[in-house]
Amino acid sequence: MRLAALFFGALALFGPCTAQAREVVDASAPLDLSVTIYRDPERSQYDEMDRDYPQGFALISETRKVTLPKGASTVRFIGVAEGMIGVSAIVTGLPGGTIEKNRNAELLSPAALVNGALGNRVTITRTNRATGQPVSEEAIVRTRADGGLVLQTSRGFEAVRCSGLAEKLTFDRVPDGLFAKPVFSVDTRSESAGTYEVTLTYLSWGFDWQADYVATMGEKARGREFTMEWLSWLSLVNDNAQSFRNAKLQIVAGELNIETDFESLSEPPVASPLRLSCFPLGSTSTGSPVSLLASPAPMEPMGDSDRIVVTGSRRAEPNLMMESSASVVTATEEDLGDLKLFRVPKRVDVSANGLKQVAFLNKDKVRGSFLYVSECSAYQWIGNFDEPSPAGMRLVTKNERKKGLGIALPQGAMTLFEPDPRGPQLAAFTSLRDFARGQDVELDLEESGQVFAKCARIGEEDFDEEGRKWRKMRAEITNANPHPIKMRLNLGWGGDFDIRFGRGKVRLKNGDDSVEVTIPANATRTYDWKLRSAVLP
């Protein structure tokens, strides 16, 4: 009796708690949205953004309204990004906090509908062979959607799509737990009923962005410092099937250290296809009188002859059209630690499976010039050069207000146009790395067709890396332009050599000991100097 009393006492103590069911509450659609996009950290300045498989990510923040009952409940956030990284999700604003988080694993699809209706009644509509009219009847689903779909009708057990005629399945409801959009849910508890504004913040896979620059040089640009018009666009891509309407948009430039594989953590929900195969009709000796019918691709619209319809619910399909129009708004720059954040002042739509372009830089008086570059090597003998080599060309400026810039420049591609009496002509393609304010900007262009150089040692004897003997060097530079040019001679890797250059000051630039000289129009100049191996510490 004592044991029995203890047992029933325990049931009385724990029974109400365990028996209490959680009420399911759907949060409202987002009242406010913020999308911050980080570019693919593995993509270099020379790589284009992969619009079909973007490998950057975004920080998404959604403000929603939720009405909670008293006690335990489950709050569902319908329509989160399919690339959502569930472990990163944070929900704030719930009075009782978050007890448990869950992510739905399956989306509404033809296969999910069939599986959810297993053992339940559906309506099948077929074409009568004699009259050609559609005939509907009730049937019971007896198999799952991972093979041949079998229904039990008044005539017995039948395989769908094996009659050779048009067939349509109609479901009167969507099974519980299936949604056309990805769902994230949290369990919570509230001491009292009430309506609250909550914020869901999470990382999502499947985003990326890049900068694209267009520079147009001013008149008479070749022989001196010139002005340019610089226009840059931020091109961003969203590979998710969800749109973020009227969102606050931020772009983060700089390389973020990533130690986690976000793609594997995202685990997007699955929309399983319906793959139907027929059972043989006729006899085993004569074979089937109709060919097997393959099922359509997952979630693609079915033709009139093969349809699955849900009569109890209508759900909007995501807009898969790529947005081609550009929003002409200019982003502002902010510091984000060592990174740079560009904030778009106007709200924009980040469309599903779409590309967006936002103007973030428009400067009409950027001052720059051309610089010619040639490499010199102590390990080459100048007598081995049959012909001089074309010098490399660079477009150079400084990222400061005095030069017409003074804003952080994120990496991207640049198209350079040059003025011409017939209109601007394409001059070069190049690319930028990330440039902070105050940095020298040097952009590699094509090899010159007017400036050539030989630059090597004079003596035929091989250079001795271990010795301390001075070796004579020579640069022969030809400028066929009708204007003077500035030439940079890279004399060797910084710190490897002691250098004595009589007519120029040697400076360390981009890792090289270099000197800059001016070559007059239509002239050839020769420069001699000497070097030796530096004393090792």
C-alpha positions as CSV (number, residue, x, y, z in Angstrom):
1,M,0.0,0.0,0.0
2,R,2.8,2.4,0.8
3,L,4.5,1.7,-2.6
4,A,1.2,2.2,-4.3
5,A,0.7,5.5,-2.5
6,L,4.1,6.7,-3.5
7,F,3.6,5.7,-7.1
8,F,0.3,7.6,-7.4
9,G,1.8,10.5,-5.6
10,A,4.6,10.7,-8.1
11,L,2.0,10.7,-10.9
12,A,0.1,13.5,-9.3
13,L,3.3,15.5,-9.0
14,F,4.6,15.0,-12.5
15,G,1.5,14.3,-14.4
16,P,0.3,17.9,-15.1
17,C,3.7,19.0,-16.3
18,T,4.3,16.1,-18.7
19,A,0.7,16.1,-19.9
20,Q,0.7,19.8,-20.8
21,A,0.9,20.1,-24.6
22,R,2.8,22.9,-26.2
23,E,0.7,25.2,-28.2
24,V,2.1,26.0,-31.7
25,V,2.2,29.7,-32.5
26,D,3.2,31.1,-35.9
27,A,5.2,34.4,-35.8
28,S,4.0,37.1,-38.2
29,A,5.8,37.9,-41.4
30,P,8.9,40.0,-40.9
31,L,8.0,43.6,-39.9
32,D,11.6,44.7,-40.4
33,L,14.6,43.1,-42.2
34,S,18.3,43.6,-42.2
35,V,20.7,41.7,-44.6
36,T,24.5,42.0,-44.2
37,I,26.4,40.2,-46.9
38,Y,30.0,38.9,-46.5
39,R,31.8,37.9,-49.7
40,D,33.4,34.5,-50.3
41,P,36.6,34.6,-48.2
42,E,38.4,32.2,-50.6
43,R,37.8,34.3,-53.7
44,S,40.8,36.4,-54.8
45,Q,40.8,39.7,-56.6
46,Y,41.3,38.0,-59.9
47,D,38.3,35.6,-59.5
48,E,34.8,36.5,-60.6
49,M,31.8,35.9,-58.3
50,D,30.2,32.6,-59.1
51,R,26.5,33.5,-59.6
52,D,25.4,29.9,-59.9
53,Y,27.2,28.7,-56.7
54,P,27.9,31.6,-54.4
55,Q,30.1,30.7,-51.4
56,G,29.7,33.8,-49.3
57,F,27.2,34.2,-46.5
58,A,24.9,36.8,-44.9
59,L,23.8,37.8,-41.5
60,I,20.1,38.2,-41.5
61,S,18.0,39.9,-38.8
62,E,14.2,39.7,-38.8
63,T,11.8,41.5,-36.5
64,R,8.5,39.7,-36.1
65,K,5.4,39.9,-33.9
66,V,4.3,36.8,-31.9
67,T,1.3,36.3,-29.6
68,L,2.1,33.8,-26.9
69,P,-0.3,31.9,-24.6
70,K,0.4,31.3,-21.0
71,G,2.7,28.4,-20.4
72,A,4.7,26.3,-22.8
73,S,4.6,27.0,-26.6
74,T,6.4,26.4,-29.8
75,V,7.0,29.5,-32.0
76,R,7.4,28.9,-35.7
77,F,9.3,31.4,-38.0
78,I,8.0,30.5,-41.5
79,G,10.0,31.7,-44.5
80,V,13.6,31.8,-43.2
81,A,16.4,31.4,-45.7
82,E,16.9,27.9,-46.9
83,G,20.6,28.3,-46.4
84,M,20.0,29.1,-42.7
85,I,22.8,27.9,-40.4
86,G,20.6,26.8,-37.5
87,V,23.3,26.7,-34.9
88,S,24.0,30.4,-35.4
89,A,20.3,31.4,-34.7
90,I,19.6,33.8,-31.8
91,V,16.0,34.8,-30.8
92,T,15.6,37.8,-28.5
93,G,12.5,39.4,-27.1
94,L,10.8,36.2,-25.8
95,P,9.8,36.8,-22.1
96,G,10.8,33.2,-21.2
97,G,13.8,32.9,-23.5
98,T,14.6,29.9,-25.7
99,I,14.5,26.4,-24.4
100,E,15.0,24.4,-27.6
101,K,15.6,25.2,-31.3
102,N,14.5,23.1,-34.3
103,R,14.8,23.3,-38.1
104,N,12.3,21.6,-40.4
105,A,14.0,19.0,-42.6
106,E,11.3,18.6,-45.3
107,L,9.5,21.1,-47.5
108,L,6.1,20.7,-49.2
109,S,6.6,18.6,-52.3
110,P,4.8,16.0,-54.4
111,A,6.6,13.2,-52.5
112,A,6.0,14.7,-49.1
113,L,2.2,15.1,-49.9
114,V,2.0,11.4,-50.8
115,N,4.0,10.3,-47.8
116,G,1.9,12.5,-45.5
117,A,-1.3,11.0,-46.9
118,L,-0.3,7.4,-46.4
119,G,-3.4,5.4,-45.3
120,N,-5.7,8.4,-45.9
121,R,-8.2,9.2,-48.7
122,V,-7.4,11.2,-51.8
123,T,-9.3,11.8,-55.0
124,I,-8.0,10.4,-58.3
125,T,-9.3,11.8,-61.5
126,R,-8.8,9.8,-64.7
127,T,-10.0,10.0,-68.3
128,N,-12.6,7.5,-69.3
129,R,-11.3,5.6,-72.4
130,A,-14.8,5.3,-73.9
131,T,-16.1,8.8,-73.4
132,G,-12.9,10.9,-73.0
133,Q,-14.5,12.6,-70.0
134,P,-12.7,12.9,-66.6
135,V,-14.0,10.6,-63.9
136,S,-13.2,11.1,-60.2
137,E,-13.3,8.7,-57.3
138,E,-11.9,8.3,-53.8
139,A,-8.9,6.2,-53.2
140,I,-6.6,5.3,-50.2
141,V,-2.8,5.8,-50.5
142,R,-1.2,2.5,-49.7
143,T,2.5,3.1,-50.4
144,R,5.0,5.8,-49.9
145,A,6.4,7.9,-52.8
146,D,9.8,6.2,-53.1
147,G,8.7,3.8,-55.8
148,G,5.5,2.8,-57.5
149,L,2.5,4.7,-56.0
150,V,-0.3,2.2,-55.2
151,L,-3.9,3.3,-54.5
152,Q,-6.8,1.2,-53.2
153,T,-9.9,2.0,-55.2
154,S,-13.3,0.4,-55.6
155,R,-11.7,-1.9,-58.2
156,G,-8.8,-3.0,-56.0
157,F,-5.2,-2.0,-55.8
158,E,-3.9,0.1,-58.7
159,A,-0.6,1.7,-59.7
160,V,-0.7,5.4,-60.6
161,R,0.4,6.5,-64.1
162,C,0.3,3.0,-65.5
163,S,-2.9,3.3,-67.5
164,G,-1.5,5.4,-70.3
165,L,-4.2,8.0,-69.7
166,A,-4.1,11.4,-68.0
167,E,-4.4,11.1,-64.2
168,K,-4.6,13.7,-61.4
169,L,-4.4,13.3,-57.6
170,T,-6.2,15.8,-55.4
171,F,-5.5,16.2,-51.7
172,D,-8.0,17.9,-49.4
173,R,-5.4,19.2,-47.0
174,V,-1.6,19.6,-46.4
175,P,-0.2,17.1,-43.9
176,D,0.8,18.6,-40.6
177,G,4.4,19.8,-40.4
178,L,4.8,20.5,-44.2
179,F,5.4,24.0,-45.4
180,A,6.2,25.5,-48.8
181,K,8.8,27.6,-47.1
182,P,11.6,26.7,-44.7
183,V,10.7,26.9,-41.0
184,F,12.7,27.5,-37.9
185,S,11.0,27.0,-34.5
186,V,11.9,27.5,-30.9
187,D,10.3,26.2,-27.7
188,T,9.6,28.7,-25.0
189,R,7.5,29.3,-21.9
190,S,5.7,32.5,-20.8
191,E,4.3,33.3,-17.4
192,S,1.4,35.2,-18.9
193,A,-0.2,35.6,-22.3
194,G,0.8,38.5,-24.4
195,T,2.0,39.9,-27.8
196,Y,5.7,40.6,-28.2
197,E,8.1,41.8,-30.9
198,V,11.0,39.3,-31.2
199,T,14.1,39.4,-33.3
200,L,15.5,36.4,-35.1
201,T,19.2,36.7,-36.2
202,Y,21.1,34.0,-38.0
203,L,23.8,33.3,-40.6
204,S,22.8,32.0,-44.0
205,W,24.8,30.3,-46.8
206,G,24.4,31.1,-50.5
207,F,25.2,34.8,-50.8
208,D,28.1,36.7,-52.3
209,W,29.0,40.2,-53.7
210,Q,31.7,41.9,-55.7
211,A,32.6,45.4,-56.7
212,D,32.8,46.4,-60.4
213,Y,34.5,49.7,-61.4
214,V,34.2,51.8,-64.6
215,A,36.9,54.5,-65.0
216,T,36.8,57.0,-67.9
217,M,39.9,59.0,-68.5
218,G,39.8,62.7,-69.3
219,E,41.2,64.4,-72.4
220,K,45.0,64.5,-73.1
221,A,45.5,61.7,-70.5
222,R,48.7,60.1,-71.7
223,G,51.5,62.5,-71.1
224,R,50.7,63.9,-67.7
225,E,48.5,63.5,-64.6
226,F,44.9,63.4,-65.7
227,T,41.5,63.2,-64.3
228,M,39.1,60.3,-64.4
229,E,35.5,59.6,-63.7
230,W,35.1,56.6,-61.4
231,L,31.8,54.8,-60.9
232,S,31.6,51.6,-58.9
233,W,28.7,49.1,-58.4
234,L,28.2,46.5,-55.7
235,S,26.8,43.4,-57.4
236,L,25.3,41.0,-54.9
237,V,23.7,37.6,-55.4
238,N,21.2,35.7,-53.4
239,D,21.1,32.0,-54.3
240,N,18.3,31.2,-51.8
241,A,14.7,30.7,-52.9
242,Q,13.6,33.4,-50.4
243,S,13.4,37.1,-51.1
244,F,14.1,39.8,-48.5
245,R,11.8,42.6,-49.3
246,N,12.4,46.2,-48.2
247,A,15.5,45.2,-46.3
248,K,18.3,47.3,-44.8
249,L,21.3,46.3,-46.8
250,Q,24.9,46.2,-45.6
251,I,28.1,44.9,-47.4
252,V,31.2,43.9,-45.6
253,A,34.6,44.3,-47.3
254,G,37.8,42.6,-46.1
255,E,38.9,39.1,-45.5
256,L,37.2,37.5,-42.5
257,N,38.9,34.5,-40.9
258,I,36.5,31.5,-41.3
259,E,37.3,28.3,-39.4
260,T,33.9,26.6,-39.9
261,D,32.4,25.1,-43.0
262,F,29.1,27.1,-43.2
263,E,27.9,25.1,-46.3
264,S,27.8,21.8,-44.4
265,L,26.2,23.4,-41.4
266,S,23.3,25.0,-43.4
267,E,21.7,21.7,-44.4
268,P,18.8,23.2,-46.4
269,P,15.4,21.4,-46.1
270,V,14.7,18.8,-48.8
271,A,11.8,19.0,-51.3
272,S,11.7,15.4,-52.4
273,P,10.6,14.6,-56.0
274,L,7.8,12.1,-56.8
275,R,9.4,9.3,-58.8
276,L,6.8,7.0,-60.1
277,S,7.4,3.6,-61.9
278,C,4.8,1.3,-63.3
279,F,4.0,-2.3,-62.5
280,P,3.9,-4.4,-65.7
281,L,0.5,-4.6,-67.4
282,G,-0.5,-7.6,-69.4
283,S,1.3,-11.0,-69.0
284,T,4.9,-11.8,-68.3
285,S,5.1,-13.4,-71.8
286,T,3.7,-10.6,-73.9
287,G,5.1,-7.7,-71.8
288,S,3.5,-4.4,-71.0
289,P,1.3,-2.7,-73.6
290,V,2.4,0.8,-72.5
291,S,5.8,2.3,-72.0
292,L,7.0,3.3,-68.5
293,L,6.4,7.0,-67.8
294,A,9.2,8.9,-66.1
295,S,8.3,11.4,-63.4
296,P,9.1,15.1,-63.9
297,A,11.9,16.9,-62.2
298,P,11.5,17.9,-58.5
299,M,8.9,20.6,-57.9
300,E,8.6,21.5,-61.6
301,P,5.1,22.3,-62.8
302,M,3.4,19.2,-64.1
303,G,1.6,19.1,-67.4
304,D,-2.2,18.8,-67.7
305,S,-1.9,15.0,-68.0
306,D,-0.2,14.6,-64.6
307,R,-1.0,16.9,-61.7
308,I,-1.1,16.9,-58.0
309,V,-3.5,19.4,-56.5
310,V,-4.1,20.5,-52.9
311,T,-7.6,21.9,-52.8
312,G,-7.4,23.1,-49.2
313,S,-4.5,25.6,-49.6
314,R,-3.0,27.9,-52.2
315,R,0.7,28.7,-51.8
316,A,2.6,31.4,-53.8
317,E,5.6,30.1,-55.7
318,P,8.9,32.0,-55.3
319,N,9.8,34.6,-57.9
320,L,12.7,33.1,-59.8
321,M,13.2,36.1,-62.2
322,M,16.6,37.7,-61.9
323,E,16.4,41.4,-61.1
324,S,18.2,43.3,-63.9
325,S,17.4,46.9,-63.1
326,A,19.9,48.7,-60.9
327,S,19.1,50.9,-57.9
328,V,21.0,54.1,-58.2
329,V,21.8,54.8,-54.5
330,T,25.2,55.4,-53.0
331,A,26.5,53.4,-50.0
332,T,28.3,55.0,-47.1
333,E,31.4,53.6,-45.5
334,E,31.8,52.6,-41.8
335,D,34.4,50.8,-39.8
336,L,33.7,47.3,-38.6
337,G,36.8,46.3,-36.6
338,D,39.5,45.9,-39.2
339,L,36.8,45.4,-41.9
340,K,34.8,47.9,-43.8
341,L,31.0,48.0,-43.8
342,F,29.2,49.8,-46.7
343,R,25.6,50.7,-45.7
344,V,23.0,51.4,-48.4
345,P,21.0,54.3,-47.2
346,K,17.7,53.2,-48.9
347,R,15.9,50.0,-48.4
348,V,16.2,47.5,-51.2
349,D,14.7,44.2,-52.3
350,V,17.2,41.3,-52.2
351,S,15.4,39.0,-54.6
352,A,15.3,35.2,-54.5
353,N,17.8,33.6,-56.9
354,G,18.6,37.1,-58.1
355,L,21.3,39.6,-58.7
356,K,21.2,43.2,-57.3
357,Q,23.4,46.1,-58.2
358,V,23.8,49.2,-56.0
359,A,26.0,52.2,-56.8
360,F,28.4,52.9,-54.0
361,L,31.0,55.2,-55.5
362,N,30.7,58.0,-58.0
363,K,33.8,60.3,-58.3
364,D,34.2,62.6,-61.3
365,K,37.7,64.1,-60.6
366,V,40.0,61.3,-59.6
367,R,43.6,62.3,-60.5
368,G,45.9,59.6,-61.8
369,S,48.8,58.9,-64.1
370,F,50.5,56.1,-66.0
371,L,53.6,54.4,-64.7
372,Y,55.9,52.1,-66.7
373,V,57.6,49.2,-64.9
374,S,60.6,47.0,-65.9
375,E,62.2,44.2,-63.9
376,C,66.0,44.0,-63.5
377,S,67.9,40.8,-62.7
378,A,71.5,40.3,-61.6
379,Y,71.2,36.7,-62.7
380,Q,70.7,37.7,-66.4
381,W,73.5,39.0,-68.8
382,I,72.4,41.9,-70.9
383,G,74.1,40.4,-73.9
384,N,71.6,37.6,-74.0
385,F,68.8,40.0,-74.9
386,D,68.3,40.1,-78.6
387,E,65.4,42.6,-78.3
388,P,64.2,44.8,-75.5
389,S,61.1,43.7,-73.6
390,P,57.9,45.7,-73.5
391,A,57.5,47.6,-70.2
392,G,54.5,46.9,-68.1
393,M,51.9,49.7,-67.6
394,R,50.2,50.7,-64.4
395,L,47.4,53.1,-63.6
396,V,48.5,54.9,-60.4
397,T,46.8,57.2,-57.9
398,K,46.5,57.6,-54.2
399,N,43.4,56.8,-52.2
400,E,43.0,60.3,-50.6
401,R,40.7,63.2,-51.0
402,K,43.4,65.3,-52.7
403,K,43.4,62.8,-55.5
404,G,39.6,62.7,-55.6
405,L,39.0,59.5,-53.6
406,G,39.4,59.0,-49.9
407,I,37.1,56.1,-49.4
408,A,37.9,52.4,-48.8
409,L,38.0,50.6,-52.2
410,P,36.9,46.9,-52.0
411,Q,38.4,44.4,-54.4
412,G,36.9,44.0,-57.8
413,A,37.3,44.3,-61.6
414,M,37.8,47.6,-63.4
415,T,37.1,48.5,-67.0
416,L,39.1,51.5,-68.2
417,F,37.9,53.7,-71.1
418,E,40.0,56.3,-73.0
419,P,38.6,59.4,-74.7
420,D,38.4,59.4,-78.5
421,P,36.9,61.7,-81.1
422,R,34.5,59.0,-82.0
423,G,33.6,58.4,-78.3
424,P,35.1,56.5,-75.3
425,Q,37.1,53.5,-76.4
426,L,37.9,50.4,-74.3
427,A,41.5,50.8,-73.1
428,A,42.1,48.0,-70.5
429,F,40.7,45.6,-68.0
430,T,42.3,45.2,-64.6
431,S,41.5,44.3,-61.0
432,L,41.8,45.8,-57.6
433,R,42.6,44.3,-54.3
434,D,41.2,46.0,-51.1
435,F,42.7,49.5,-50.7
436,A,42.3,51.4,-47.5
437,R,42.2,55.2,-47.3
438,G,45.7,56.7,-47.7
439,Q,47.2,53.8,-49.6
440,D,48.9,54.1,-53.0
441,V,46.7,52.5,-55.7
442,E,48.6,50.8,-58.5
443,L,46.6,48.8,-61.1
444,D,48.3,46.6,-63.6
445,L,47.3,47.3,-67.2
446,E,48.6,45.8,-70.5
447,E,52.2,45.7,-71.7
448,S,53.3,48.9,-73.5
449,G,53.7,49.1,-77.2
450,Q,55.7,52.3,-77.0
451,V,58.2,51.7,-74.1
452,F,60.8,49.0,-74.1
453,A,63.7,48.1,-71.8
454,K,66.7,45.8,-71.3
455,C,67.8,45.6,-67.6
456,A,70.5,43.1,-66.5
457,R,74.2,42.9,-65.5
458,I,76.9,44.0,-67.9
459,G,79.5,41.3,-67.2
460,E,79.1,37.8,-68.6
461,E,80.4,36.2,-65.4
462,D,77.6,34.6,-63.3
463,F,76.5,36.5,-60.2
464,D,77.9,35.1,-56.9
465,E,75.3,35.1,-54.2
466,E,77.9,34.2,-51.5
467,G,80.5,36.8,-52.5
468,R,80.8,40.5,-51.7
469,K,82.0,41.6,-55.1
470,W,80.2,44.5,-56.8
471,R,78.6,43.7,-60.1
472,K,77.8,46.4,-62.8
473,M,74.2,46.6,-64.0
474,R,72.7,48.5,-66.9
475,A,69.2,49.5,-68.0
476,E,68.5,50.6,-71.6
477,I,65.1,52.3,-71.9
478,T,63.4,53.5,-75.1
479,N,60.3,55.7,-75.1
480,A,58.6,56.0,-78.5
481,N,55.7,58.2,-77.0
482,P,55.5,61.9,-78.1
483,H,55.5,62.8,-74.4
484,P,57.8,62.0,-71.4
485,I,57.0,59.0,-69.3
486,K,57.9,57.9,-65.8
487,M,59.7,54.5,-65.5
488,R,60.1,52.4,-62.4
489,L,63.0,50.0,-62.4
490,N,62.7,47.1,-59.9
491,L,66.3,46.4,-59.0
492,G,65.8,43.3,-56.8
493,W,63.9,41.9,-53.9
494,G,64.2,44.2,-50.9
495,G,67.1,43.4,-48.5
496,D,68.8,40.9,-50.9
497,F,71.3,43.4,-52.3
498,D,73.4,46.4,-51.5
499,I,72.7,48.9,-54.3
500,R,74.5,52.0,-55.4
501,F,72.4,53.9,-58.0
502,G,74.1,57.2,-58.9
503,R,71.2,59.2,-60.5
504,G,68.2,58.1,-58.4
505,K,67.0,57.4,-54.9
506,V,66.4,53.7,-54.2
507,R,63.1,53.1,-52.3
508,L,61.4,49.9,-51.1
509,K,58.1,49.6,-53.1
510,N,55.8,46.5,-53.1
511,G,58.6,44.4,-51.7
512,D,61.2,45.5,-54.3
513,D,64.1,47.9,-54.1
514,S,63.2,50.3,-56.9
515,V,64.1,53.6,-58.5
516,E,61.9,55.9,-60.7
517,V,63.3,57.8,-63.6
518,T,61.8,60.1,-66.3
519,I,62.4,59.3,-70.0
520,P,61.9,62.2,-72.5
521,A,59.6,61.9,-75.5
522,N,61.0,59.9,-78.4
523,A,64.3,59.2,-76.5
524,T,66.5,56.4,-75.3
525,R,68.3,56.5,-71.9
526,T,70.9,54.3,-70.4
527,Y,71.4,54.0,-66.6
528,D,74.4,52.2,-65.0
529,W,74.6,51.2,-61.3
530,K,76.1,48.4,-59.3
531,L,75.0,45.9,-56.6
532,R,76.3,43.0,-54.5
533,S,74.8,40.5,-52.2
534,A,73.8,42.0,-48.8
535,V,75.5,40.9,-45.7
536,L,73.4,38.4,-43.9
537,P,72.6,39.0,-40.2
